Structures are given as structure tokens and as C-alpha cells.
Amino acid sequence: MINGKNLIGFTESAEGDKTFRTFNPKANLENEWQFYEASETEINRAASLASKAFTTYSKISAEKRATFLNSIADEILGLGDTLIEVYMKESGLPEGRAIGERGRTIGQLKMFAELIKTEMWRDSIIDAGNPGREPLPKPDLRQTAIPLGPIVVFGASNFPFAFSTAGGDTASAFAAGCPVIVKSHPMHAGTGEMISRAIVQAAKKTHMPEGVFSNLNSSGIEVGQKLVSHPLVKAVGFTGSLRGGRALYDLAAKRKEPIPVFAEMGSINPVVVTQKALENRGKDIATNYAKSVTLGAGQFCTNPGLILGVASDEMNNFVKELGSKAIEIEAQAMLHPNIYESFHDKATVVMQQQGADIVAEYSQEVNSNFSGAKIVTVSGKDFLENNQLHQEVFGPFSLVVQCSNKAELLQVIQNLEGQLTGTIIAEEEDYSKLEELISALQDRVGRIVFNGVPTGVEVSPAMTHGGPYPASTDSRFTAVGSGAIKRWVRPFSYQDFPKELLPDFLK
Amino acid sequence: MINGKNLIGFTESAEGDKTFRTFNPKANLENEWQFYEASETEINRAASLASKAFTTYSKISAEKRATFLNSIADEILGLGDTLIEVYMKESGLPEGRAIGERGRTIGQLKMFAELIKTEMWRDSIIDAGNPGREPLPKPDLRQTAIPLGPIVVFGASNFPFAFSTAGGDTASAFAAGCPVIVKSHPMHAGTGEMISRAIVQAAKKTHMPEGVFSNLNSSGIEVGQKLVSHPLVKAVGFTGSLRGGRALYDLAAKRKEPIPVFAEMGSINPVVVTQKALENRGKDIATNYAKSVTLGAGQFCTNPGLILGVASDEMNNFVKELGSKAIEIEAQAMLHPNIYESFHDKATVVMQQQGADIVAEYSQEVNSNFSGAKIVTVSGKDFLENNQLHQEVFGPFSLVVQCSNKAELLQVIQNLEGQLTGTIIAEEEDYSKLEELISALQDRVGRIVFNGVPTGVEVSPAMTHGGPYPASTDSRFTAVGSGAIKRWVRPFSYQDFPKELLPDFLK
């Protein structure tokens, strides 16, 4: 079923001589399929086809694009259990998660199909002319949003469905009228191949131009670099590490024609817990957060990696409770041996810092690539003095910072880098004293969660999944929710156009 | 009245030891005022004050920001004729233009004041929660737009009022809730100083925090570079040359925390004239375009620098008519001897290219720094083969490209760099055959004008003043019209917030 070939438009292709395999972290062995890295010729062919497809795809009706999106959803469902099995073999994630994430992915495709049907998403503005205005006639101006061109999408290792081949970036780009070239994630290239075939199948069935989609394999960075540098590519969507995202951003900025890169690059997601909340429900909060920290082996960009509060007896109890609850939760397979190693290396760095106390560390015997929780605590003072403690530890890890007072807590927030989310756990009696805290958090994050957990990113029109750098490369956009489409369009104005030459929705 | 000092917050400051003067191009002599370049300490002080001001200014009510904007407009008007005289001395532009541009600037300030009053511009979205949803409760999400932080504005030489100190960038940033640091344009530093004092006066009268505005002088590039690299600066607005804009873009992209740069960098603004239009009204079009090419000595970013058509007798007549009408228009002072020289140098380069025919060149005796029109023609083939012919010649210049057929004309458009505008001059009987042309132009420009001239950028909610690179560094935004505010804000979501802690407009 999986043959490891690239999909260049509607054609399977394996011209390159480099191959690689994916890895089953749960079984700790290589998967059976062999993937062919895309060659330079294949990259150029995909880009040319996408550019050619753009001239027609950018202009077909919203209804047809919606049909295409819905058809992709159907084709993905049509892959049935085989897809779920491949997903599990390539990610180590459990079946329930695979099925849930597939549902979310289908939901995103359908949401964008629904969104574009009315053309309202273009935020078109009609400003009628006034030929009699003095001293100069006022022109008739009609502004709408038009697609940018071919988009390159880099999927994330931790969401083989929802933030990858047919994930939010691809769905929003297709919805906007942009062809997509996916640089397949090497950790789930088989899942990517199956989804890619579903997209091509949908494209054929709904009569989309060849080149509206291509899928390129690679295990290294060269294919991605060539794609981002390709003159026919007009924007980039990326979900992954800071190092990866920044490298692509830098490459795009150096082009003769620079192009926008929206990279969502993770976050430590500060959570602030008030004294009153700890007094009233410290145990419950600890139980909830033990679950949030270990959910999906902590492999979420919104994982609560940093919990902040003012030192007190209740805080001390909370930390202990969080630690003991977290290590009660069974260890889970991480996505890949590399991710497993990186988790332990980075956690070790934090644990070795001045003043860092290990609260609890999962210590039961585990299979290779399985990790349980690690909870560490440190004082506000030590945290402020040491940037090593501010780094993301991707995995089931959280650092609890115990500040000496509210002023220090605010200072800690002000010294954080940009984040996707911030969370406030507070009681009603705290509300009148939260202004400064909300203001400080708002300055650093894209979304504030109140009395909840940051994990779980609702696909809603009002969602912001992005934030000040390094949470994303451009805080003016979101990667999740219907607003994600705005990354791939630009405003365009028709001045004094004859009605018959305007698009229908501007007449 | 003009003392040449920087304005750092509310304080005049002249700590630097470098000074410079502005130049009166009409009289061909230096102006009397001496300006002090901002020192590094002054730059840092302006940035710190702006960052501090942001914490309060970003949160004051829309009504108060609107009062501030309207008060700036009043203070500028209060400067009376002296301001107009200084403007003329520093730009060589005539009184009528100065008064007109002041009106436009006042209009922009008032438009943004009006825009923000209702909070509608934030495009807020309220997506109510559903605690009973299965399998997971749906959170209550409310998204709005919040300001980015301190903005640095670089004004344009050719619009000392409307695209400079209190121009569209500054007005839209203030409206969004962002403090502004202006890097004053060295060619009109006196005009900039007067306007800056008006802004500070308005800030004091309306109780804005110190640092909401600063104005820094410099004749070179160092002050601007330091500002763009300053960690407390969060975005940049620029109007000017490709070289200048790209240098700032590159600098911003290299920062530890990259920041958005919206640079509007000019354009040659292709105009396509159909055979039918030439047959029916070739003379009128020539007369209109002779005026558009020479308006303001051609010193507009929307100057029609490129006119395209298919070769014919009528085309030949049109070219001759355009040339003879254009050189009938009196020569005008250019903004500065450097701009005068650059105009003649760049026009000469084009005129010396293979196949370039000089149609008409203004040849009456003129004062120093005065220029009349130059009209040049070339074949489509020569144009396609020679990139030197694609470069902007800033001044009263236009290149008419005579293509051998429609296919070649389309090819010429497809080979152009990104442009602010494209124009189509056509007759009703052409309409049914324009699809390909519109599509090709749309791909290269931010606005298409039908049967008009590209000069004259209406300040309208539906205006797009921007376009694919190098017209601007990010085609997803506009520099003119109410949409300009979107450059300075980011989406932000409140999740499950208690009503009492939400901003009023999200309750």
C-alpha cells in the first residue's frame, strides 16, 4: 500500500537515490516502508506545477473549492483503519488519540469548506464613488482578499493528522485558493503518503488542476530549504521547533523576493496560580495539572511547562501533590527516539541548574522511548537570574517557580519570551486584583485561559494559536481557527471597475 | 521657531555632535536651520519612554485616543502659514500642493479617530462556550485585536505631511494603541520638527503618557538602523526607496526577535491601453497621461512609469501625442538636488538601452533642480530581454512599450516585478476580452484602476496601497486607508474569562 514515492501533482515519482525509513517508537523498531527523498528535479517540477495550477485554482468558484475540501475529508475517512494503524506505528500514539485527531482534521477541512462558501471571509469592502465630489471625483473602490500563490507546508511531528499533510495549514491554504506543496514530516512519512493519496484522489474526483497538491519526502533539511528558496513559492506554513522555524524564516527573508513564513514554534505556556485558589482547591488543581502535563506524553505546543505562584505553605503542598499525582500517571511512548533523548537531555539541563529541586520523577521500569513525568521547582530569584530555566522541555515536564511576592511574579512574566498561551487560576475574590497580572501576561502571549488548562486548542473562529516571537514568527496571525486563512491572502482593490468585470461577490 | 533639536518624549534634546541642514531646491540654497542628529543615548531614551508609555497608552479608552488624534489635527492647523512656508522651503513643492497635502493629513488623522470610536475595527469575534458539549466542554472564546508595541516610522521625502511625521503610518499606529518614534526625514527635518511639536502639544493637552511620541533627527542611516535593531521596538513603517526599505527589512529579520517591517517601496505602475481605446480617444488619453506623468514632477509612488500597448498606427500617434503634450508642461523643481540627479541618471540609463527611442525630452532652459518630462518608447521584445528597462525612474518619466501582439503584452506583465497599481484603459467592446489581462495584472499588483490614472491614492476603507514585493515587503497589508491599522495589531483570545475582567467591547 505505501510505496515511499513522492507525489508530484498526480504522478508518483522516486527519482532520488537517498532513502529512509520511519520508526515505531512503541515497538522500538524501524517500520517496513522505504521512502525516496525528493530530488532537485522533483522539487522544481512540484513548484512549476503548483504555479501553473495557481492560475486556475485561484479563480475557481468557492463552491468548487469547498467540494474539494469536503472530498479530501471523505477520502481520508475512506482510508479506514489502515490509516490509523500506520499513524500509530509512526508516532507511538494510542488509537483513541489517532481517531480523535482524525476527527479534528476532518472537522477542520469541513470548517474551511463551510467558511468559504459565503465569500464573507474575504472581508470585502465596497466604497461607492462620487463623480460629483469637489475638488476631485471620488473613485469607486472595492477591496477584497485574493490568494498569494503556492504555499509550502511543513507538518509537525506531534500531530501527524491535524498539523501535517492535510492539517490546518493545508486546509486553510486550499480554502484561500492556494496550491500546496507539503514537505512531508520524516517521522510519519507513511501517514503522510496515505493522506497525500487521499488529497490527490479528491483533487482528481473534483476536477482540480494537477499541481494543486504535491507531497515531497525527505529525512534531512535540504528539500525544505530548496522549497522555501524556490522563486515560485509565495509563502510558508511551519509547525515545529524554534530552530527549524527560525532557519526557514531566515532563508525566506534572504530571498530576492522575501516571502511570509508563518512558523508556530512552541512555548512553555506559563500558568499563574493565586494563593486563594491554592487554599480553596490546591489538590484539585494539582490533579488537573498532573493530567495536563502528561497528556500525550507532554508532546503539545501548549503543554503547561511553567507554573508560577507566590511561595507559601499551600504552594509547597501543591507542588508536592502535583509531583506525586504526575508520577502516578503511566509512562507513555514518545514520538521518536530522538524526541525521547532530547526530552531527557533538556530536562536534565534544567534539573542541574542552581536552585532547581526535583519534586518528583517517574522511576518505574519502562520500555525504550517511554517517558513519565518530571516535576521540578525553583525560586523566582533563581529563575530570573538563569535563562537556562526558560527553555522549553518538550515532554511530560513542568517547572514550578515559587516567587517571593507578587512583584517578583510579575517580573518573571515580563522576562519571559513570547508564548502561545498564559493561564490564570484564580478565585472570584482575586478578580479585583488581577489587572496587572492580566496586562503583563497579555503582553507576552496570544491567548489567556482562565481557570482551565492550556492543552486543548479549540478550532473556533475566535481562537488565537500564535503569539509574540518565538511562539510564532509573526504574532499578527493565527495557525488555528478560521482566521488561519488570512495568512495566505492579500488585500486587492478594484478601482472604477465596470460591474460586469467584477467578481460576483463584489457586484 | 525651528531649533533643530530632537524631541524625546516631551523634552527637547540636542546631545549629538553631528549637525546637518535641509535644502531649498527651488532657490538652490541651504535652509537656515541646523539640526542635531540623535545620539545613541537619545535613541535609547526614546525607546525606553515609548516602551513605558505603551503599558498605559495601549490600554486607554478609544475615546481618549480619538481625542488625541483630533487634537494633533487641530495643532497642525494651528501652525498656520509658517508650516506651509517651511514645507515649501524644504520640498520645492508649490503652495497649493502643500495646502492640499495638509488637508489630506488632517483628514487621515480624523478618519482614524472616527474609525476607532466604535471598536468595530478590531473585528472581535465572540464564540460562546458550551459546557455540556461531548466529549469535551466547549470553551468560551473571545478574540480581539491588541496593539503590538512601540512602532518606528520612516517618512517619505515626497510627502512631508501625508506620509511622514504625522502621516498615515503614525496616525494608524496611534489609533491602534502603539507609541511612535519617528526617524525624521533629513530632507524636511524642519517640517518634521514643527509637526512633532504639534503632536507633543496634543499629547500634553490630552494627557497622553510621555513617550507616546518622539522625533529623532539624522542625515544618515545609523539612527534608523539603531532604532530598527532596538529590542523595545516592535514594528516598523517605512515609505521610500527599495534600497532603503530592503535594508531595514533585512535588519529587522536578523534581530534575535524579528519584527514586522511594512515598507512601501515604489513601483512603475503599468498602464495597458487597448487598440480600441486608442482609436476612439487616443488624444484624450495622451493629454491625461501627460498630466499624470508630470504631476508633482512625477515624484509619486503611483506615477505611471510604464505604458503598454500593441504596436499600431494609433499607438504610434499616441506615443507622439503623449510626448508632445508632456513636454508642453512646465518644468518643476524636484525635491532635492540628489533626487534631481538620480532622476537624470536613471532616465539616461534607460534611454541608452538597446532599442530605446527618445520620443520627447523637455529641453527649455530651467533653473537648477527643475525637471520637465522625458518620454521613451521601446519594443516589447527589447523590454522582455532587458531588465534595465524595468527599473523605476523616479520623476516625470514614462516608458511606452509597444508589443507585437497581445501574447507578448501578457508576457511583459508576467515578467514585471510586484507593483502598487496596474491600470487598464479600454472600451466597452473590449470588456469581453479582458479576462486574461485582468488576471495577469492582478497577479502583479495591489490595485487595478479602470479608465483612470494611477496617481491619486484615495484614503478610503477599500483602498489597497501595497502589493507584491518589491512594491511592499508584505503584500498582506495596505499603507493607505483604514486597513493600514491592521499592520500594528495582533489577534488575542480570552478563554473562559469572567465577564467583569473582559474589556467592555467583549462583554
HADDOCK unambig.tbl for C-alpha pairs under 7 A between the chains (distance, minus, plus):
assign (segid A and resid 125 and name CA) (segid B and resid 462 and name CA) 5.38 0.50 0.50
assign (segid A and resid 126 and name CA) (segid B and resid 462 and name CA) 6.36 0.50 0.50
assign (segid A and resid 127 and name CA) (segid B and resid 462 and name CA) 5.99 0.50 0.50
assign (segid A and resid 141 and name CA) (segid B and resid 462 and name CA) 5.62 0.50 0.50
assign (segid A and resid 141 and name CA) (segid B and resid 463 and name CA) 6.63 0.50 0.50
assign (segid A and resid 142 and name CA) (segid B and resid 462 and name CA) 5.55 0.50 0.50
assign (segid A and resid 143 and name CA) (segid B and resid 462 and name CA) 4.78 0.50 0.50
assign (segid A and resid 143 and name CA) (segid B and resid 463 and name CA) 6.59 0.50 0.50
assign (segid A and resid 253 and name CA) (segid B and resid 253 and name CA) 6.55 0.50 0.50
assign (segid A and resid 257 and name CA) (segid B and resid 469 and name CA) 6.09 0.50 0.50
assign (segid A and resid 446 and name CA) (segid B and resid 492 and name CA) 5.04 0.50 0.50
assign (segid A and resid 446 and name CA) (segid B and resid 493 and name CA) 6.50 0.50 0.50
assign (segid A and resid 447 and name CA) (segid B and resid 492 and name CA) 5.61 0.50 0.50
assign (segid A and resid 447 and name CA) (segid B and resid 493 and name CA) 4.54 0.50 0.50
assign (segid A and resid 447 and name CA) (segid B and resid 494 and name CA) 5.89 0.50 0.50
assign (segid A and resid 448 and name CA) (segid B and resid 493 and name CA) 6.45 0.50 0.50
assign (segid A and resid 448 and name CA) (segid B and resid 494 and name CA) 5.26 0.50 0.50
assign (segid A and resid 448 and name CA) (segid B and resid 495 and name CA) 5.98 0.50 0.50
assign (segid A and resid 449 and name CA) (segid B and resid 494 and name CA) 6.41 0.50 0.50
assign (segid A and resid 449 and name CA) (segid B and resid 495 and name CA) 4.64 0.50 0.50
assign (segid A and resid 449 and name CA) (segid B and resid 496 and name CA) 6.40 0.50 0.50
assign (segid A and resid 450 and name CA) (segid B and resid 495 and name CA) 6.05 0.50 0.50
assign (segid A and resid 450 and name CA) (segid B and resid 496 and name CA) 5.42 0.50 0.50
assign (segid A and resid 450 and name CA) (segid B and resid 497 and name CA) 5.46 0.50 0.50
assign (segid A and resid 462 and name CA) (segid B and resid 125 and name CA) 5.37 0.50 0.50
assign (segid A and resid 462 and name CA) (segid B and resid 126 and name CA) 6.36 0.50 0.50
assign (segid A and resid 462 and name CA) (segid B and resid 127 and name CA) 6.00 0.50 0.50
assign (segid A and resid 462 and name CA) (segid B and resid 141 and name CA) 5.63 0.50 0.50
assign (segid A and resid 462 and name CA) (segid B and resid 142 and name CA) 5.56 0.50 0.50
assign (segid A and resid 462 and name CA) (segid B and resid 143 and name CA) 4.79 0.50 0.50
assign (segid A and resid 462 and name CA) (segid B and resid 493 and name CA) 6.74 0.50 0.50
assign (segid A and resid 463 and name CA) (segid B and resid 141 and name CA) 6.61 0.50 0.50
assign (segid A and resid 463 and name CA) (segid B and resid 143 and name CA) 6.59 0.50 0.50
assign (segid A and resid 463 and name CA) (segid B and resid 493 and name CA) 6.13 0.50 0.50
assign (segid A and resid 464 and name CA) (segid B and resid 491 and name CA) 6.32 0.50 0.50
assign (segid A and resid 464 and name CA) (segid B and resid 492 and name CA) 5.90 0.50 0.50
assign (segid A and resid 464 and name CA) (segid B and resid 493 and name CA) 5.57 0.50 0.50
assign (segid A and resid 469 and name CA) (segid B and resid 257 and name CA) 6.10 0.50 0.50
assign (segid A and resid 475 and name CA) (segid B and resid 490 and name CA) 5.77 0.50 0.50
assign (segid A and resid 476 and name CA) (segid B and resid 489 and name CA) 6.39 0.50 0.50
assign (segid A and resid 476 and name CA) (segid B and resid 490 and name CA) 4.07 0.50 0.50
assign (segid A and resid 476 and name CA) (segid B and resid 491 and name CA) 6.13 0.50 0.50
assign (segid A and resid 477 and name CA) (segid B and resid 490 and name CA) 6.75 0.50 0.50
assign (segid A and resid 477 and name CA) (segid B and resid 491 and name CA) 6.69 0.50 0.50
assign (segid A and resid 489 and name CA) (segid B and resid 476 and name CA) 6.38 0.50 0.50
assign (segid A and resid 490 and name CA) (segid B and resid 475 and name CA) 5.79 0.50 0.50
assign (segid A and resid 490 and name CA) (segid B and resid 476 and name CA) 4.07 0.50 0.50
assign (segid A and resid 490 and name CA) (segid B and resid 477 and name CA) 6.76 0.50 0.50
assign (segid A and resid 491 and name CA) (segid B and resid 464 and name CA) 6.31 0.50 0.50
assign (segid A and resid 491 and name CA) (segid B and resid 476 and name CA) 6.13 0.50 0.50
assign (segid A and resid 491 and name CA) (segid B and resid 477 and name CA) 6.69 0.50 0.50
assign (segid A and resid 492 and name CA) (segid B and resid 446 and name CA) 5.03 0.50 0.50
assign (segid A and resid 492 and name CA) (segid B and resid 447 and name CA) 5.60 0.50 0.50
assign (segid A and resid 492 and name CA) (segid B and resid 464 and name CA) 5.88 0.50 0.50
assign (segid A and resid 493 and name CA) (segid B and resid 446 and name CA) 6.50 0.50 0.50
assign (segid A and resid 493 and name CA) (segid B and resid 447 and name CA) 4.54 0.50 0.50
assign (segid A and resid 493 and name CA) (segid B and resid 448 and name CA) 6.45 0.50 0.50
assign (segid A and resid 493 and name CA) (segid B and resid 462 and name CA) 6.74 0.50 0.50
assign (segid A and resid 493 and name CA) (segid B and resid 463 and name CA) 6.14 0.50 0.50
assign (segid A and resid 493 and name CA) (segid B and resid 464 and name CA) 5.57 0.50 0.50
assign (segid A and resid 494 and name CA) (segid B and resid 447 and name CA) 5.90 0.50 0.50
assign (segid A and resid 494 and name CA) (segid B and resid 448 and name CA) 5.28 0.50 0.50
assign (segid A and resid 494 and name CA) (segid B and resid 449 and name CA) 6.42 0.50 0.50
assign (segid A and resid 495 and name CA) (segid B and resid 448 and name CA) 5.98 0.50 0.50
assign (segid A and resid 495 and name CA) (segid B and resid 449 and name CA) 4.64 0.50 0.50
assign (segid A and resid 495 and name CA) (segid B and resid 450 and name CA) 6.03 0.50 0.50
assign (segid A and resid 496 and name CA) (segid B and resid 449 and name CA) 6.40 0.50 0.50
assign (segid A and resid 496 and name CA) (segid B and resid 450 and name CA) 5.41 0.50 0.50
assign (segid A and resid 497 and name CA) (segid B and resid 450 and name CA) 5.46 0.50 0.50
